[in-house]
């Protein structure tokens, strides 16, 4: 495990520093109050920066933090002080771009909350237990979309062939009753 780069946490906060979606992969913050204190600290220390056009890198509380903002959302990825900043930045950019693809470039707090399931699935596709699995936004978004379509989908989201197959199944069930 020492040879693999690892991520400590991925945070998605709103413009007031409140949680939208967060995942912690280590016990560096063992309690909820420690996690909330870290989130508040990282938010206040980065608030005055302009990380809207490209990601910024900072060393905060002994951790490398890479962050980027869009509208009223603040994206953060934290790694240990011995991790490669470029890998952490790649994880952040992959998460940032995958969320943009999944939300159809309508990335704001409201659409993020409405699609929170997609964002949490996105986090699961990127990092598992702190180990980076995937950083390519299109691959992440396609896996998340495939996972979310496994459940019930509306007819408007289905292709014509899928809609016809669904209609056939419903007709067959109604005839067999």
C-alpha positions in Angstrom: 0.0 0.0 0.0 2.9 2.4 0.6 3.7 2.5 -3.2 0.1 3.6 -4.1 -0.9 7.2 -3.8 -3.7 7.7 -1.4 -6.4 10.2 -0.7 -7.4 11.3 2.8 -10.7 12.8 1.8 -12.8 14.4 -0.9 -15.0 17.3 0.1 -17.8 19.1 -1.7 -18.9 22.2 0.3 -21.3 25.0 -0.5 -20.5 28.7 -0.5 -21.0 28.9 3.3 -18.7 25.9 4.0 -21.6 23.5 4.7 -21.4 19.9 3.5 -22.9 18.9 0.2 -21.0 15.6 -0.2 -18.0 14.4 1.7 -16.0 11.1 1.9 -13.3 10.4 4.4 -10.9 7.5 3.7 -8.7 7.6 6.8 -9.1 7.9 10.6 -7.1 11.2 10.7 -10.4 12.8 11.8 -11.9 10.2 14.1 -15.1 12.0 15.2 -17.8 14.0 13.4 -16.8 17.1 15.3 -13.1 16.7 14.1 -14.3 16.3 10.6 -16.6 19.4 10.8 -13.7 21.4 12.4 -11.4 20.4 9.5 -14.0 21.3 6.9 -14.5 24.7 8.5 -10.8 25.3 8.8 -10.1 24.4 5.2 -13.0 26.5 3.9 -12.0 29.6 5.8 -8.4 29.3 4.8 -9.2 29.0 1.1 -12.2 31.3 1.0 -10.3 34.4 -0.2 -8.4 32.6 -3.0 -9.5 32.7 -6.6 -9.6 29.0 -7.5 -12.3 29.4 -10.2 -10.2 29.1 -13.4 -7.8 26.4 -12.3 -7.1 24.3 -9.3 -5.0 25.7 -6.4 -2.7 23.7 -4.2 -2.1 24.5 -0.5 -0.4 23.0 2.5 -2.9 23.2 5.4 -2.6 21.5 8.8 0.1 19.2 7.5 -1.9 18.0 4.5 -1.7 18.8 0.8 -5.1 20.2 -0.3 -6.0 20.8 -3.9 -9.2 22.8 -4.4 -11.3 24.4 -7.1 -14.5 26.5 -7.0 -17.4 26.7 -9.4 -20.4 28.9 -8.7 -21.5 28.1 -5.2 -19.7 24.8 -4.8 -16.2 24.3 -3.5 -14.3 21.0 -4.4 -11.5 19.8 -2.2 -9.2 16.8 -2.3 -6.8 16.1 0.6 -3.7 14.0 0.6 -0.8 13.4 3.0 2.2 15.7 3.0 4.2 13.0 1.2 1.8 12.6 -1.7 2.3 13.8 -5.2 0.4 17.1 -5.8 -0.1 16.2 -9.4 -1.9 13.0 -8.6 -4.1 14.8 -6.0 -4.8 17.5 -8.6 -5.7 14.9 -11.2 -8.2 13.3 -8.8 -9.8 16.7 -8.2 -10.0 17.5 -11.9 -11.5 14.1 -12.6 -14.1 14.6 -9.9 -14.8 18.2 -11.0 -15.2 17.3 -14.7 -17.2 14.1 -14.0 -19.7 16.1 -11.9 -19.9 18.7 -14.7 -20.7 15.9 -17.2 -23.3 14.3 -14.9 -25.0 17.6 -14.1 -24.8 18.6 -17.8 -22.6 21.6 -17.0 -25.3 23.0 -14.6 -23.0 22.8 -11.6 -24.5 24.6 -8.6 -25.6 23.7 -5.1 -29.3 23.1 -6.1 -28.5 20.7 -9.0 -25.8 19.0 -6.9 -28.3 18.3 -4.1 -31.0 17.1 -6.6 -28.4 14.7 -8.0 -26.6 13.8 -4.8 -26.8 10.1 -5.6 -24.9 10.6 -8.8 -22.2 12.6 -7.0 -21.8 10.0 -4.3 -21.5 7.3 -6.9 -19.0 9.4 -8.7 -16.9 9.6 -5.5 -17.1 5.8 -5.2 -15.9 5.3 -8.8 -12.9 7.7 -8.3 -11.6 6.5 -4.9 -12.1 3.4 -2.9 -10.7 3.2 0.6 -8.3 6.0 -0.2 -6.8 4.3 -3.3 -7.3 6.1 -6.6 -9.3 4.0 -9.0 -10.1 6.3 -11.9 -9.4 9.9 -12.9 -10.8 10.1 -16.5 -14.0 12.2 -16.3 -15.8 10.5 -19.2 -15.1 7.0 -17.8 -16.3 8.0 -14.4 -19.5 9.7 -15.7 -20.3 6.7 -18.0 -19.9 4.2 -15.1 -22.1 6.3 -12.8 -24.7 6.8 -15.5 -24.7 3.0 -16.2 -25.1 2.3 -12.4 -27.9 4.8 -12.1 -29.8 3.5 -15.1 -29.8 -0.1 -13.6 -32.8 1.0 -11.6 -36.1 2.1 -12.8 -35.9 4.8 -15.5 -38.6 6.9 -17.0 -39.7 6.3 -20.6 -38.2 9.7 -21.6 -34.7 8.6 -20.5 -34.9 5.3 -22.5 -34.0 4.7 -26.1 -36.9 3.8 -28.5 -35.8 0.1 -28.4 -35.7 0.1 -24.6 -39.1 1.8 -24.5 -40.6 -0.8 -26.9 -39.1 -3.7 -24.8 -40.5 -2.2 -21.6 -43.9 -1.8 -23.3 -43.8 -5.4 -24.5 -43.0 -6.6 -21.0 -45.9 -4.7 -19.5 -48.2 -6.0 -22.2 -47.1 -9.6 -21.6 -47.5 -9.2 -17.9 -51.0 -7.8 -18.2 -52.0 -10.6 -20.7 -50.7 -13.3 -18.3 -52.8 -12.0 -15.4 
